[in-house]
Amino acid sequence: MEMEDHIDRVVAQWKRQGLEYDLGPVGIIGRSGRIMEYVDRALEAKFEEFGISRATFDVLAALRRNGAPFRLSQRDLMRSLLRTSGSMSLRIDMLEREGFVTRVQDQDDRRSVFVTLTPKGSSLLKEIIPEHLANETALISALTHSEREQLTSLLRKWLISLEANAAEGPVMHFGLVLLHPRASMMKRRAVGLPDVPGILVHFVEPGSWAEEAGFRKGDLICKIERRAVDSLAELRKALNKLRPRIKRFSILRGIEAIEL
């Protein structure tokens, strides 16, 4: 007979209330969140032994696994670790003061900065990684080898679906948090603005390229270089084109047409 965990007791409490809810997702989401609470505590405790945080380790590890010369642009680091440019800048400032990384400005784009792992940072990783992996192994020790493989496969399937559907929610591009086109239209309808295809700016990060360019919350991106943008995939495609290096955006600010 299987033992009960905290989530079993939570589900039982809801059922006793006689409410007709589908509690199936609670068994997965609730357990995932609770497990990660324990995992986060254990990982942070191990990193604290080396005088760093998990966030610091994530940055150093991202640079190291990228291969020689162990360098990434600050923008690529931000995307890889799902951080905003502001929080990433503060993190790199601290790492630079500690001597774990160096910054070098991109010669071709003065607004872009490369972050490079130093010998001191690499040496620290050599100490940490074996103990970090041993710590993670201990955290999953209750699972057999076949159970680990099965769980890995299921988690991969789940993550792939979330990554594929990420466009449905807010995403970050160059300091802009953007909404999916369907959500954008619903937001405009809610305030009485006409239905126009596009991507709505949900948030502009202070100090970002987007703020410098003049974007504001509520702007609707309709075109880039006179080409209609009706999906986040089209937006990414347009932004990733090498030419022109400076992109012209056609937006609606309310009902006013503006170019940035």
C-alpha positions in Angstrom: 0.0 0.0 0.0 1.4 3.4 -1.0 2.1 6.0 1.6 0.3 9.3 1.4 2.1 12.5 0.6 1.1 16.1 1.3 -0.7 16.4 -2.1 -2.8 13.3 -1.3 -4.0 15.1 1.9 -4.7 18.3 0.0 -6.8 16.5 -2.6 -8.7 14.6 0.2 -9.5 17.9 1.9 -11.0 19.3 -1.3 -13.0 16.2 -1.9 -14.5 16.3 1.6 -15.9 19.7 0.8 -18.1 18.1 -1.8 -17.0 20.5 -4.6 -17.1 19.0 -8.1 -13.7 20.0 -9.4 -11.4 18.0 -11.6 -8.4 17.6 -9.2 -6.3 15.5 -11.5 -3.9 18.4 -12.4 -3.2 19.0 -8.7 -1.6 15.7 -8.4 1.0 16.7 -11.1 1.4 20.5 -10.7 1.2 20.4 -6.9 3.7 17.6 -6.6 6.0 19.2 -9.1 6.0 22.5 -7.2 6.5 20.9 -3.8 9.3 18.7 -5.1 11.1 21.7 -6.6 10.9 23.5 -3.2 12.9 20.6 -1.7 15.2 20.4 -4.6 15.9 24.2 -4.6 16.7 24.2 -0.9 19.2 21.3 -1.4 20.9 22.9 -4.4 21.2 26.3 -2.8 22.6 24.7 0.3 25.3 23.0 -1.7 26.2 26.1 -3.7 26.4 28.1 -0.5 29.2 25.9 0.6 31.2 27.4 -2.2 30.1 30.9 -1.5 27.8 31.3 -4.5 24.1 31.1 -5.4 22.4 28.8 -7.9 21.9 31.8 -10.2 25.6 32.4 -10.2 26.3 28.7 -11.0 23.8 28.8 -13.9 25.6 31.7 -15.6 29.1 30.2 -15.1 27.8 26.8 -16.3 26.1 28.3 -19.4 29.4 29.9 -20.4 31.5 26.7 -19.7 29.2 24.3 -21.7 29.2 26.6 -24.7 32.8 25.5 -25.3 36.0 27.5 -25.9 36.5 30.4 -25.7 33.6 30.0 -23.1 31.9 33.2 -24.3 28.3 34.3 -24.9 26.6 37.6 -25.6 24.8 39.0 -22.7 21.6 38.8 -24.8 22.1 35.0 -25.4 22.7 34.4 -21.7 19.5 36.3 -20.9 17.5 34.1 -23.3 19.2 30.9 -22.3 18.5 31.4 -18.6 15.1 33.1 -19.0 16.2 36.3 -17.3 15.4 39.9 -18.0 18.3 42.1 -19.2 18.2 44.2 -16.0 18.6 41.2 -13.7 21.2 39.7 -16.0 23.2 42.9 -16.0 23.2 43.0 -12.2 24.3 39.3 -12.0 27.2 39.9 -14.4 28.3 43.0 -12.6 28.7 40.9 -9.4 30.5 38.1 -11.2 32.8 40.6 -12.9 33.7 42.1 -9.5 34.4 38.6 -8.2 36.7 37.9 -11.1 34.6 35.0 -12.5 33.8 36.7 -15.8 34.9 39.5 -18.0 32.9 41.8 -20.3 34.1 42.7 -23.8 32.1 45.1 -26.1 31.2 43.7 -29.5 33.3 45.5 -32.1 30.4 45.3 -34.7 27.7 46.4 -32.4 28.5 48.8 -29.5 25.3 48.0 -27.7 26.1 44.3 -27.6 28.4 42.9 -24.9 30.2 39.5 -24.7 30.6 37.8 -21.4 33.6 35.4 -21.0 34.4 32.9 -18.3 37.8 33.6 -16.6 40.3 31.0 -15.4 39.1 31.7 -11.9 35.5 31.0 -12.9 36.5 27.8 -14.7 38.5 26.7 -11.6 35.5 27.2 -9.4 33.3 25.1 -11.7 35.8 22.2 -11.6 35.4 22.2 -7.8 31.6 22.5 -7.8 30.4 20.3 -10.7 31.3 16.9 -9.2 29.7 17.8 -5.8 26.7 19.4 -7.5 26.0 16.2 -9.6 26.5 14.0 -6.5 23.9 16.2 -4.8 21.4 15.8 -7.6 22.0 12.1 -7.7 21.1 11.9 -4.0 17.9 13.8 -4.6 16.6 11.2 -7.1 18.0 8.2 -5.2 14.5 6.9 -4.4 13.9 6.1 -8.1 15.2 3.1 -9.9 17.2 3.4 -13.1 14.1 2.4 -15.2 11.9 4.8 -13.2 14.4 7.7 -13.9 14.3 6.9 -17.6 10.5 6.9 -17.6 10.3 10.1 -15.6 12.9 11.8 -17.9 10.8 10.8 -21.0 7.6 12.1 -19.5 9.2 15.4 -18.3 10.7 15.9 -21.8 7.3 15.4 -23.4 5.7 17.9 -20.9 8.5 20.5 -21.4 8.4 20.2 -25.2 4.6 20.9 -25.1 5.1 23.9 -22.8 8.0 25.3 -25.0 5.9 24.8 -28.1 2.9 26.7 -26.5 5.0 29.4 -24.9 3.9 31.8 -27.7 0.5 31.7 -26.2 1.7 33.7 -23.2 4.0 36.7 -22.7 7.5 36.4 -24.2 10.5 38.6 -24.0 12.2 40.2 -27.0 14.8 42.9 -26.6 13.3 44.2 -23.4 9.7 43.9 -24.7 7.2 41.5 -23.1 4.8 40.6 -25.9 1.4 39.0 -26.0 0.3 36.3 -28.5 -1.8 37.9 -31.3 -5.1 36.3 -30.1 -4.5 37.8 -26.6 -3.5 41.1 -28.1 -6.8 41.4 -30.0 -8.8 40.5 -26.9 -6.9 43.2 -24.9 -7.7 45.8 -27.5 -11.3 44.8 -27.7 -11.6 45.0 -23.9 -10.7 48.8 -24.0 -12.9 49.5 -27.1 -10.1 49.7 -29.7 -10.7 48.3 -33.2 -9.6 44.8 -34.2 -6.2 45.1 -35.9 -3.8 42.1 -36.4 -0.6 42.5 -34.5 1.4 41.8 -31.3 0.7 43.8 -28.2 3.5 45.2 -26.0 2.6 44.1 -22.5 5.7 45.6 -20.7 8.8 47.6 -21.6 11.8 46.9 -19.5 13.5 50.1 -18.2 16.9 50.7 -19.7 16.3 48.2 -22.5 16.8 48.7 -26.3 13.0 48.8 -26.6 12.7 51.7 -24.2 15.4 53.6 -26.0 13.6 53.0 -29.3 10.4 54.6 -27.8 8.2 51.6 -27.2 5.4 51.9 -24.6 3.1 49.4 -23.0 -0.1 49.1 -25.1 1.7 49.6 -28.5 0.5 47.2 -31.1 3.3 46.0 -33.4 1.7 45.6 -36.9 4.7 45.6 -39.3 8.5 45.3 -39.4 10.1 46.8 -42.5 6.6 47.1 -44.0 6.0 43.4 -43.7 3.0 42.4 -41.7 3.7 40.6 -38.4 0.8 38.5 -37.3 2.5 35.8 -35.2 5.4 35.6 -32.8 7.2 33.3 -35.2 7.0 36.0 -37.9 8.4 38.5 -35.4 11.3 36.3 -34.5 12.0 35.7 -38.2 12.0 39.4 -39.0 14.2 40.3 -36.0 16.8 37.5 -36.8 17.4 38.9 -40.3 20.9 40.4 -40.6 19.8 43.1 -42.9 18.8 45.8 -42.3 20.5 45.9 -39.0 18.2 48.7 -37.8 14.6 47.6 -38.1 11.7 49.9 -38.7 8.5 49.0 -36.7 5.0 50.2 -37.7 2.9 50.3 -34.6 -0.5 51.5 -33.4 -0.6 53.5 -30.2 -4.3 53.3 -29.6 -5.5 54.3 -33.1 -2.5 56.5 -33.9 -0.1 55.0 -36.5 3.6 55.5 -35.4 6.9 54.3 -36.8 9.8 53.5 -34.5 
